[in-house]
């Protein structure tokens, strides 16, 4: 046993230090990024925010709405060929869609069936809770061998060494985050995790050294956190809870005390396992929870709020483009984020 003494930081532990800026308006800030990926050698341009592959978020209607803003969506693993074929405008948004799969034969077979008829999809998201398994690295290698021209997203991990391992196994983009999500209970159930901002900073440094990219996955509670993730070096930021509870995500609206709510639950929750796999296996425990969140209406309003916050962050530190935000970032450690006299934001 050993203890690491170095302080690790979360988004709530820091604020941006403002700097002199020549920008006159938020509208001058360019949020579009263009990336060329290490293994697939493909290019992609857009706003590098990704809707998480969670029920109520990683849905085709969400993807259709976000594609209008050049934002990507990782579909849930349950999207099969029949669902894809039934969505008429899929060819209009495919460049902003990632197909998700796990490491099971059934999940990989479902992915391959889609790609056999819709080979134009560029992104594959291989998603597991624990990316530290040797088997996971081998699986990434096998996917890379079968789909050499696809851009592979893989995770989740939180340390530099495993970021490098996944990249060398064939991942173009590594998903970073264990336990920071709003409906994730991994840290409670297992005691495992890593403060998200430090994980992003360390994994980004490792990935960029190999010419690859990372996604900051989880932990964002407000637009300022999205900006902090980019400031810490993330190439993409994945959002779940911040994009849940909207019309496009579907789900039953529940009336409570005169207000409308929608249920939202973690991918490893008992609810998700019951819905998709017939229940939790007897050797597992739930690592997610179910919550009721107030119905938020159309997704477009939320996205505009998030993008407006990121643009504003850039103006405060003098970054004319999102690409330059990390170069212009100085974080200061704080013990308090904001004045909560009238309640939390």
C-alpha positions in Angstrom: 0.0 0.0 0.0 1.1 3.5 -0.7 -0.4 7.0 -0.5 0.1 9.7 -3.2 0.6 13.0 -1.4 0.2 15.3 -4.5 -3.0 17.3 -4.4 -5.5 16.3 -7.1 -8.2 18.8 -8.3 -11.8 18.8 -9.4 -13.6 21.4 -11.4 -15.0 22.9 -8.1 -11.5 23.4 -6.8 -10.5 26.1 -9.3 -11.5 29.2 -11.2 -10.1 30.8 -14.3 -7.8 33.8 -13.6 -9.0 36.6 -15.9 -6.5 38.2 -18.3 -6.4 41.3 -20.5 -8.2 40.6 -23.7 -8.5 42.2 -27.1 -11.8 40.6 -27.8 -14.7 43.0 -28.1 -17.6 40.5 -28.0 -18.4 36.9 -27.3 -19.5 36.5 -30.9 -15.9 36.8 -32.0 -15.0 33.5 -30.3 -14.7 30.6 -32.7 -15.7 27.3 -31.0 -15.1 25.1 -34.0 -12.2 22.6 -33.8 -10.7 20.6 -36.6 -9.0 17.3 -35.6 -7.0 14.7 -37.6 -7.0 11.4 -35.8 -4.0 9.3 -35.1 -5.0 5.8 -36.4 -7.9 6.4 -38.7 -6.2 9.4 -40.4 -9.6 11.0 -40.7 -10.5 14.6 -40.2 -13.5 16.0 -38.3 -14.7 19.6 -37.7 -17.3 20.8 -35.3 -17.9 22.0 -31.7 -16.2 19.3 -29.6 -19.0 18.6 -27.2 -20.5 15.1 -27.1 -23.8 13.9 -25.8 -23.2 10.8 -23.6 -24.4 7.4 -24.6 -26.9 7.2 -21.8 -30.6 6.5 -21.9 -32.4 9.8 -22.5 -29.3 11.5 -23.9 -27.7 9.2 -26.5 -30.8 9.2 -28.7 -31.3 9.8 -32.4 -33.6 12.8 -31.8 -30.9 14.3 -29.6 -28.3 13.7 -32.3 -30.5 15.4 -34.9 -30.9 18.5 -32.7 -27.2 18.7 -31.7 -26.0 18.2 -35.3 -27.5 21.5 -36.2 -24.9 23.0 -33.8 -22.1 20.8 -35.2 -22.1 18.8 -31.9 -21.7 15.1 -31.7 -23.8 12.4 -30.0 -22.7 9.0 -28.9 -25.7 6.7 -29.3 -26.6 4.2 -26.6 -25.4 0.6 -27.1 -29.0 -0.5 -27.7 -29.2 1.2 -31.1 -29.4 -1.6 -33.6 -29.7 -1.9 -37.4 -33.5 -1.7 -37.3 -33.5 1.5 -35.2 -30.9 3.1 -37.5 -32.8 2.1 -40.6 -35.9 3.5 -39.2 -34.4 7.0 -38.8 -34.9 8.7 -42.1 -32.5 11.6 -41.7 -29.5 9.5 -40.5 -27.4 10.3 -43.6 -27.8 14.0 -42.8 -26.3 13.7 -39.3 -23.9 10.7 -39.5 -20.8 12.9 -39.2 -22.0 13.9 -35.7 -22.9 10.4 -34.5 -20.8 7.8 -32.7 -22.0 4.2 -32.6 -21.4 2.6 -29.2 -20.6 -0.9 -28.2 -19.3 -2.9 -25.2 -16.9 -5.8 -25.3 -19.5 -8.6 -25.5 -20.0 -10.6 -28.6 -23.6 -9.5 -28.9 -22.7 -5.8 -28.6 -19.9 -6.1 -31.2 -22.1 -8.1 -33.5 -24.8 -5.4 -33.3 -22.2 -2.7 -34.2 -20.9 -4.7 -37.2 -24.4 -5.2 -38.5 -24.9 -1.5 -38.6 -21.6 -0.8 -40.2 -22.2 -3.5 -42.9 -25.1 -1.5 -44.2 -24.0 2.0 -43.1 -20.3 2.1 -43.7 -20.3 5.9 -43.8 -20.3 6.1 -40.0 -16.9 7.3 -38.9 -16.9 7.0 -35.1 -17.0 3.9 -32.9 -17.3 4.3 -29.1 -16.1 1.3 -27.1 -17.5 2.0 -23.7 -16.8 0.2 -20.5 -16.8 1.4 -16.9 -13.3 0.0 -16.2 -10.8 0.5 -18.9 -8.0 -1.0 -16.9 -8.6 -4.6 -17.9 -6.0 -6.3 -20.2 -8.9 -7.8 -22.1 -10.1 -4.3 -22.9 -6.8 -3.4 -24.6 -7.0 -6.6 -26.6 -10.5 -5.9 -27.7 -9.6 -2.4 -28.9 -6.8 -4.0 -31.0 -9.3 -6.4 -32.5 -11.7 -3.6 -33.4 -8.9 -1.6 -34.9 -7.9 -4.6 -37.0 -11.4 -5.2 -38.3 -12.2 -1.4 -38.8 -8.8 0.2 -39.7 -10.3 3.3 -41.1 -12.8 4.1 -38.3 -12.1 6.6 -35.5 -12.2 4.7 -32.3 -13.2 6.2 -29.0 -12.4 4.0 -26.0 -12.6 4.3 -22.2 -12.9 4.9 -19.4 -9.6 5.5 -17.7 -8.1 8.3 -15.5 -4.3 7.9 -15.6 -1.6 8.7 -18.1 -0.2 5.2 -18.3 -3.6 3.6 -19.3 -4.3 6.5 -21.7 -1.1 5.6 -23.5 -1.9 1.9 -23.4 -5.3 2.4 -25.0 -3.9 4.6 -27.7 -1.1 2.1 -28.5 -3.8 -0.6 -28.7 -5.6 1.4 -31.4 -7.8 4.1 -29.8 -7.8 7.5 -31.5 -9.6 9.2 -28.6 -9.5 8.1 -24.9 -12.5 8.7 -22.7 -11.4 10.0 -19.3 -13.4 9.8 -16.1 -14.2 7.2 -13.4 -17.1 8.1 -11.0 -17.6 11.9 -11.5 -21.0 11.7 -13.2 -24.2 13.0 -11.7 -25.9 9.6 -11.5 -22.7 7.5 -11.1 -22.1 5.8 -7.7 -18.8 4.0 -8.6 -16.9 6.1 -6.1 -19.4 5.1 -3.3 -19.7 1.4 -4.3 -16.0 0.8 -5.0 -13.9 3.6 -3.5 -12.3 4.0 -6.9 -11.9 7.3 -8.7 -9.7 10.3 -9.5 -10.6 14.0 -9.3 -11.7 14.9 -12.8 -9.7 18.0 -13.6 -6.4 16.4 -12.6 -7.4 13.3 -14.6 -8.1 15.5 -17.6 -4.8 17.4 -17.3 -2.7 14.3 -16.9 -4.4 12.2 -19.5 -4.4 15.0 -22.1 -0.7 15.5 -21.7 -0.1 11.7 -22.2 -2.4 11.5 -25.3 -1.1 14.7 -27.0 2.4 13.3 -26.6 1.3 10.4 -28.8 -0.6 12.5 -31.3 -4.0 11.4 -30.0 -7.0 13.0 -28.2 -9.1 12.7 -25.1 -12.7 13.2 -24.0 -13.4 14.6 -20.5 -16.3 12.4 -19.6 -18.4 13.3 -16.6 -18.3 15.8 -13.7 -19.6 18.9 -15.5 -22.5 20.6 -13.7 -22.6 24.0 -15.4 -21.1 25.7 -18.5 -18.1 26.9 -16.4 -17.1 23.3 -15.8 -17.2 22.6 -19.6 -14.9 25.5 -20.1 -12.6 24.3 -17.3 -12.4 20.9 -19.0 -11.3 22.5 -22.2 -8.9 24.8 -20.3 -7.4 21.7 -18.7 -6.5 20.3 -22.1 -9.6 18.2 -23.1 -10.1 17.9 -26.8 -13.8 16.9 -26.3 -16.2 17.2 -23.4 -18.9 14.6 -22.9 -22.1 15.6 -21.1 -24.8 13.4 -19.6 -26.9 15.0 -16.9 -26.5 18.5 -18.4 -28.3 17.3 -21.5 -30.9 15.1 -19.8 -34.6 15.9 -19.2 -35.3 17.4 -22.7 -38.1 16.7 -25.2 -35.6 15.1 -27.7 -34.5 12.5 -25.1 -37.9 10.9 -24.8 -39.0 9.3 -21.6 -42.2 9.6 -19.7 -43.1 12.9 -18.1 -44.0 12.6 -14.4 -46.2 15.1 -12.6 -45.1 16.0 -9.1 -46.2 19.0 -7.0 -47.5 20.6 -10.1 -44.3 20.3 -12.0 -43.1 18.1 -14.8 -40.2 15.7 -14.3 -38.3 13.0 -16.2 -36.4 10.0 -14.8 -32.7 9.8 -15.5 -30.4 7.0 -14.4 -26.8 5.8 -14.7 -25.7 3.3 -17.3 -24.6 0.9 -14.6 -27.7 1.4 -12.4 -30.2 -1.2 -11.4 -32.8 0.5 -13.6 -30.6 0.3 -16.7 -29.6 -3.3 -16.1 -33.3 -4.3 -15.6 -34.3 -2.5 -18.8 -31.6 -3.8 -21.1 -30.3 -7.0 -19.6 -33.2 -8.4 -17.5 -31.6 -7.4 -14.2 -28.3 -7.3 -12.4 -26.1 -10.4 -12.5 -25.9 -12.0 -9.0 -22.2 -11.2 -8.8 -22.6 -7.5 -9.5 -23.9 -4.4 -7.6 -25.4 -1.3 -9.0 -23.0 1.5 -9.7 -25.5 4.1 -10.7 -28.7 5.8 -9.3 -32.0 7.0 -10.6 -33.2 10.6 -10.1 -36.1 12.7 -11.2 -35.0 15.9 -13.0 -37.3 18.8 -13.9 -38.4 18.7 -17.5 -36.4 21.3 -19.4 -38.2 21.6 -22.7 -36.3 21.9 -26.0 -32.6 21.0 -26.0 -31.7 24.0 -28.2 -32.1 26.4 -25.3 -29.8 24.4 -23.1 -27.1 24.1 -25.8 -27.2 27.8 -26.5 -26.7 28.5 -22.8 -23.7 26.1 -22.6 -22.0 27.5 -25.7 -22.6 31.1 -24.5 -20.9 30.2 -21.3 -17.9 28.7 -23.0 -17.6 31.8 -25.3 -17.7 34.0 -22.3 -14.9 32.0 -20.6 -12.8 32.6 -23.7 -13.3 36.3 -23.6 -12.3 36.5 -20.0 -8.9 34.9 -20.6 -8.3 36.4 -24.1 -8.7 33.3 -26.2 -10.2 34.1 -29.6 -10.7 30.4 -30.4 -11.5 27.3 -28.4 -8.2 25.9 -29.6 -6.3 28.6 -27.7 -8.3 28.3 -24.5 -5.9 25.9 -22.8 -2.9 28.0 -23.8 -4.6 31.1 -22.2 -5.7 29.3 -19.1 -4.3 29.9 -15.6 -6.3 28.2 -12.8 -6.4 29.5 -9.3 -7.3 27.2 -6.4 -10.3 28.3 -4.4 -12.3 27.2 -1.5 -15.5 28.7 -2.7 -17.0 29.0 -6.2 -19.7 31.5 -5.9 -22.1 33.4 -3.6 -25.0 31.0 -2.7 -26.9 33.4 -0.4 -30.1 32.7 -2.4 -29.4 29.0 -2.9 -27.2 26.9 -5.2 -27.2 27.6 -8.9 
